[in-house]
């Protein structure tokens, strides 16, 4: 283990890449929060999904399923066709509840958001994120997609993949993201702990009006940090989660106004504005198997001990 060991950030891709990229597009006036799917994706949308907006997708209340193993079908297609096929598969998939009525964390919704970014920016997702989000902070070489292609070394190995037949190291763990080339709205980002801590801390500085990102405003970021209350008792803001009243992975002490996110591979961050505290946890809990779920007990324990130590 090195300080510059790259971890597969998994779903931290959602807040750190996809959500921040959408903040940039909103600032540029290329999208709107309550714009519907047909306008966002520039195509005909099935009737059951016509009411879905950008806000619904970011708030995890679109009605889309949490996950589907679409990679099994995608891997049978030519690589250049897979992204279009994936879009068709998501739009053809039945909603699991009516839009705006239930909160269900959805990878599928963030896959669509990644596609929205590419359509509205005219750039591949990884390029747009690098140019607009990470480069202004000097992080483009430190928080990135497909690190192996950029000659990065030192990776925390993830799963002994049952279908790729190898222990994954430096290639994305998420099956659907892997199938479309390692760059997707729900997963694919890699980073070392210092860089992830720097980015999360910079968001706190913006939140406290002490820093400025050139491509999105503090006011817009604060809106994204705020629970939307589209669905009663949902903890979701816009692309960021907030602590559950009981049983939160953030532990029992964290301020209710805090924001954070978890990653399937064993990564997470929480930002507590009251304490001006950022906690980043990097683990590879899926190594060698995702069946290891002890992270569920460890996360709140870790966050409680940190807060006890500094109190």
C-alpha positions as CSV (number, residue, x, y, z in Angstrom):
1,X,0.0,0.0,0.0
2,X,1.3,3.4,-1.0
3,X,-0.1,6.9,-0.4
4,X,-0.5,7.1,-4.2
5,X,-2.3,3.7,-4.5
6,X,-5.2,4.2,-6.9
7,X,-8.6,2.8,-5.7
8,X,-11.6,2.0,-7.9
9,X,-13.9,4.7,-6.6
10,X,-17.0,2.9,-7.9
11,X,-20.1,5.0,-7.2
12,X,-18.1,8.0,-6.0
13,X,-18.1,8.5,-9.7
14,X,-21.7,9.7,-9.3
15,X,-21.0,12.8,-7.2
16,X,-17.4,13.5,-8.1
17,X,-17.6,13.1,-11.9
18,X,-21.2,12.9,-13.2
19,X,-22.9,15.3,-10.7
20,X,-20.1,18.0,-10.9
21,X,-20.1,17.7,-14.7
22,X,-23.9,18.4,-14.7
23,X,-23.3,21.4,-12.5
24,X,-21.0,22.7,-15.2
25,X,-23.6,22.1,-18.0
26,X,-26.3,23.8,-15.9
27,X,-24.0,26.8,-15.5
28,X,-23.4,26.9,-19.2
29,X,-27.1,26.9,-19.8
30,X,-27.0,23.7,-21.8
31,X,-29.5,21.8,-19.6
32,X,-32.1,22.6,-17.0
33,X,-32.9,20.7,-13.8
34,X,-36.5,20.1,-14.7
35,X,-35.8,19.2,-18.4
36,X,-37.4,15.9,-19.4
37,X,-35.7,12.9,-20.9
38,X,-36.8,13.4,-24.5
39,X,-35.1,16.8,-24.4
40,X,-32.1,15.6,-22.5
41,X,-31.4,12.6,-24.7
42,X,-32.7,14.1,-28.0
43,X,-34.8,11.1,-28.9
44,X,-38.2,9.5,-28.5
45,X,-38.9,8.3,-25.0
46,X,-41.3,5.5,-24.0
47,X,-44.6,6.7,-22.5
48,X,-43.8,5.5,-19.0
49,X,-40.6,7.5,-18.8
50,X,-41.8,10.8,-20.4
51,X,-42.1,12.5,-17.0
52,X,-38.6,11.7,-15.8
53,X,-36.5,14.9,-15.5
54,X,-32.8,15.6,-14.7
55,X,-33.9,16.3,-11.1
56,X,-35.6,12.9,-10.7
57,X,-32.5,11.1,-12.0
58,X,-30.2,13.0,-9.6
59,X,-32.6,12.4,-6.7
60,X,-32.9,8.7,-7.4
61,X,-36.7,8.8,-7.7
62,X,-37.1,8.3,-11.5
63,X,-38.7,4.9,-11.2
64,X,-35.8,3.2,-12.9
65,X,-34.5,-0.1,-11.4
66,X,-31.5,-0.1,-9.2
67,X,-29.4,-2.3,-11.4
68,X,-29.6,-4.7,-14.3
69,X,-26.8,-7.0,-15.5
70,X,-26.9,-5.5,-19.0
71,X,-23.2,-6.3,-19.5
72,X,-24.2,-9.9,-20.4
73,X,-25.9,-8.7,-23.5
74,X,-23.5,-5.9,-24.2
75,X,-20.4,-8.2,-24.3
76,X,-22.0,-10.1,-27.2
77,X,-22.0,-6.9,-29.3
78,X,-19.3,-4.9,-31.1
79,X,-17.7,-2.4,-28.7
80,X,-18.7,0.6,-30.8
81,X,-22.3,-0.4,-30.6
82,X,-22.5,-1.1,-26.9
83,X,-23.4,2.4,-25.6
84,X,-26.3,2.8,-28.0
85,X,-27.5,-0.7,-27.1
86,X,-27.2,0.1,-23.4
87,X,-29.4,3.2,-23.8
88,X,-32.0,1.2,-25.7
89,X,-32.0,-1.5,-22.9
90,X,-32.5,1.1,-20.2
91,X,-35.3,2.8,-22.0
92,X,-37.0,-0.5,-22.8
93,X,-36.7,-1.7,-19.2
94,X,-40.0,-1.4,-17.2
95,X,-40.1,1.2,-14.4
96,X,-40.3,-0.4,-11.0
97,X,-42.5,2.4,-9.6
98,X,-44.1,5.6,-10.9
99,X,-41.8,8.5,-11.4
100,X,-41.4,10.7,-8.3
101,X,-43.2,8.4,-5.8
102,X,-40.4,6.3,-4.3
103,X,-36.7,6.7,-3.6
104,X,-34.6,3.9,-5.0
105,X,-30.8,4.2,-5.6
106,X,-30.4,3.6,-9.3
107,X,-27.2,2.9,-11.3
108,X,-29.4,3.0,-14.4
109,X,-30.4,6.6,-13.8
110,X,-26.7,7.7,-13.6
111,X,-25.8,5.7,-16.7
112,X,-28.4,7.9,-18.5
113,X,-26.9,11.0,-16.9
114,X,-23.5,10.2,-18.2
115,X,-25.0,9.9,-21.7
116,X,-26.8,13.3,-21.2
117,X,-23.4,14.9,-20.4
118,X,-21.9,13.4,-23.6
119,X,-24.8,14.5,-25.8
120,X,-25.1,18.0,-24.4
121,X,-21.3,18.7,-24.2
122,X,-20.3,17.0,-27.4
123,X,-17.4,15.4,-25.6
124,X,-16.8,11.9,-24.1
125,X,-17.7,11.9,-20.4
126,X,-14.1,11.4,-19.2
127,X,-12.8,14.3,-21.4
128,X,-15.5,16.7,-20.2
129,X,-14.9,15.8,-16.6
130,X,-11.2,16.3,-17.0
131,X,-11.6,19.6,-18.8
132,X,-14.3,21.2,-16.7
133,X,-14.2,19.6,-13.3
134,X,-10.7,18.2,-12.3
135,X,-8.3,20.2,-14.5
136,X,-9.1,23.6,-12.8
137,X,-8.1,22.0,-9.5
138,X,-5.0,20.3,-10.8
139,X,-6.5,16.9,-10.3
140,X,-6.9,15.7,-13.9
141,X,-4.0,13.3,-13.6
142,X,-5.0,12.2,-10.1
143,X,-8.8,11.5,-10.3
144,X,-9.5,9.9,-13.7
145,X,-11.0,7.1,-15.7
146,X,-9.1,4.2,-17.2
147,X,-5.9,4.8,-15.2
148,X,-4.0,1.9,-16.9
149,X,-4.2,3.6,-20.2
150,X,-2.5,6.6,-18.6
151,X,0.4,4.5,-17.3
152,X,-0.7,4.7,-13.6
153,X,0.8,2.2,-11.2
154,X,-0.1,0.9,-7.7
155,X,-3.7,-0.2,-7.6
156,X,-5.8,-1.7,-4.8
157,X,-7.0,-4.9,-6.3
158,X,-10.7,-5.5,-6.3
159,X,-12.6,-8.7,-7.1
160,X,-11.6,-12.0,-8.5
161,X,-14.1,-11.5,-11.3
162,X,-16.2,-14.6,-11.9
163,X,-16.7,-13.9,-15.6
164,X,-13.5,-12.0,-16.5
165,X,-11.7,-14.9,-14.8
166,X,-9.0,-12.7,-13.2
167,X,-8.3,-10.5,-10.2
168,X,-9.1,-7.0,-11.2
169,X,-6.4,-4.4,-10.7
170,X,-6.6,-1.0,-12.4
171,X,-9.6,-1.9,-14.5
172,X,-13.2,-1.0,-13.5
173,X,-15.0,-3.4,-11.2
174,X,-18.5,-2.4,-12.3
175,X,-19.6,-4.8,-15.0
176,X,-21.8,-2.5,-17.0
177,X,-19.1,0.2,-16.9
178,X,-16.5,-2.3,-18.1
179,X,-18.7,-3.3,-21.0
180,X,-18.8,0.2,-22.4
181,X,-15.1,0.8,-22.1
182,X,-14.6,1.8,-18.5
183,X,-16.2,5.3,-18.7
184,X,-19.8,5.6,-17.5
185,X,-22.0,7.8,-15.4
186,X,-22.4,5.4,-12.5
187,X,-18.8,4.1,-12.1
188,X,-15.3,4.1,-13.6
189,X,-13.5,6.8,-11.7
190,X,-10.2,6.0,-9.9
191,X,-8.3,8.1,-7.4
192,X,-5.8,8.0,-4.5
193,X,-6.8,9.1,-1.1
194,X,-5.0,12.5,-1.0
195,X,-6.7,13.5,-4.2
196,X,-10.1,12.4,-3.2
197,X,-9.7,14.2,0.2
198,X,-8.6,17.3,-1.7
199,X,-11.6,17.3,-4.0
200,X,-14.1,16.7,-1.1
201,X,-12.3,19.4,1.0
202,X,-12.6,21.8,-1.9
203,X,-16.3,21.2,-2.1
204,X,-16.5,22.1,1.6
205,X,-14.6,25.3,1.0
206,X,-17.0,26.3,-1.7
207,X,-19.9,25.4,0.6
208,X,-18.4,27.7,3.2
209,X,-17.9,30.5,0.7
210,X,-14.1,30.3,1.0
211,X,-13.3,28.9,-2.5
212,X,-14.6,29.2,-6.0
213,X,-14.8,26.7,-8.9
214,X,-14.5,28.5,-12.3
215,X,-17.2,26.3,-13.9
216,X,-20.0,26.2,-11.4
217,X,-21.4,28.5,-8.6
218,X,-21.5,28.0,-4.9
219,X,-25.2,28.6,-4.9
220,X,-25.8,25.8,-7.4
221,X,-23.6,23.4,-5.4
222,X,-25.5,24.3,-2.2
223,X,-28.8,23.5,-4.0
224,X,-27.3,20.1,-4.9
225,X,-26.4,19.5,-1.3
226,X,-30.0,20.0,-0.2
227,X,-32.6,17.3,0.2
228,X,-35.3,17.7,-2.4
229,X,-38.2,16.2,-0.5
230,X,-39.8,15.0,-3.8
231,X,-40.2,11.7,-1.9
232,X,-41.0,11.9,1.8
233,X,-38.2,10.6,4.1
234,X,-35.8,10.2,1.3
235,X,-32.2,11.1,2.3
236,X,-31.2,12.0,-1.3
237,X,-30.2,15.5,-2.3
238,X,-29.0,15.9,-6.0
239,X,-26.3,13.4,-6.7
240,X,-25.3,13.5,-3.0
241,X,-26.7,11.6,-0.1
242,X,-27.4,12.9,3.4
243,X,-27.3,10.9,6.7
244,X,-30.2,8.7,7.6
245,X,-31.7,9.6,11.0
246,X,-30.8,6.1,12.3
247,X,-28.3,3.5,11.1
248,X,-26.3,5.8,8.9
249,X,-23.0,4.6,7.5
250,X,-21.8,8.1,8.6
251,X,-22.2,7.1,12.2
252,X,-24.3,8.5,15.1
253,X,-22.5,11.8,15.6
254,X,-22.5,13.4,12.1
255,X,-24.4,16.6,11.6
256,X,-27.8,16.0,9.7
257,X,-26.8,18.7,7.2
258,X,-23.8,16.6,6.0
259,X,-23.5,15.2,2.5
260,X,-21.6,12.1,1.3
261,X,-21.7,9.0,-0.8
262,X,-20.7,5.3,-0.7
263,X,-18.9,3.2,-3.3
264,X,-19.6,-0.5,-3.8
265,X,-15.9,-1.4,-3.8
266,X,-15.5,-0.1,-0.2
267,X,-14.9,3.7,-0.7
268,X,-16.8,6.6,0.8
269,X,-16.7,10.2,1.8
270,X,-18.7,12.4,4.2
271,X,-18.6,16.2,4.5
272,X,-19.8,17.7,7.8
273,X,-20.2,21.5,7.4
274,X,-20.8,22.1,11.1
275,X,-17.5,20.6,12.2
276,X,-15.8,21.6,8.9
277,X,-14.8,17.9,8.7
278,X,-14.2,15.8,5.7
279,X,-13.8,12.0,6.2
280,X,-12.7,9.8,3.3
281,X,-12.4,6.0,3.6
282,X,-10.6,4.0,1.0
283,X,-10.9,0.2,1.2
284,X,-11.1,-2.6,-1.3
285,X,-13.7,-4.6,0.6
286,X,-14.7,-6.6,-2.6
287,X,-11.2,-8.2,-2.7
288,X,-11.3,-11.1,-3.4
289,X,-15.1,-11.3,-3.2
290,X,-18.1,-9.0,-2.9
291,X,-19.6,-11.5,-0.4
292,X,-17.5,-9.7,2.3
293,X,-20.0,-7.3,3.8
294,X,-18.2,-6.4,7.0
295,X,-17.8,-2.8,5.7
296,X,-21.4,-2.2,6.8
297,X,-20.3,-2.5,10.4
298,X,-16.9,-0.8,9.9
299,X,-18.1,2.4,8.2
300,X,-20.1,3.8,11.1
301,X,-17.5,2.6,13.6
302,X,-14.8,4.4,11.6
303,X,-16.7,7.7,11.4
304,X,-17.7,7.6,15.1
305,X,-14.1,7.0,16.2
306,X,-12.9,9.9,14.0
307,X,-15.4,12.3,15.5
308,X,-14.8,11.1,19.0
309,X,-11.0,11.6,18.5
310,X,-11.4,15.2,17.4
311,X,-14.1,16.2,19.8
